[in-house]
């Protein structure tokens, strides 16, 4: 496999943050939720409930919504993996993953997981963290405290880059073949 820079294996998987980075999902989620609620004769998603759910971890988020909506559907669904999908593939290692993020905390999480990261900050975040950009890219902001310094990234070691827009992503630099 080709490497994009000395010492890095080829990218085999990309992880994208959807909300805020790729799509404006909050509006789409609200429309979809209201359609579901209407199908069950329930009132529309209110701004106050929406505000309670924003920025809340999914597990708590789901509980708040389920308790409010009182829908006659199962609160949880347990889905299994299909072993046929990956049984013939070599497992993907963290250093073969490229994470695309706009959140400082998740850039840090990706770095500490041993993944390469492309930080695409909102313009306000880019200004806010301009003086600490190298710390963000190294996963050294201190937002995530785990107590093990061995998981801290090194500054300027090439494991993370910042770009202002996904339009500026250099596929060739990462040996990603995009065929038209």
Beta strands, then each sheet from edge to edge (+ up, - down):
strand 1: 13-16
strand 2: 97-101
strand 3: 116-119
strand 4: 160-162
sheet 1: 1+ 2+ 3+ 4+
end
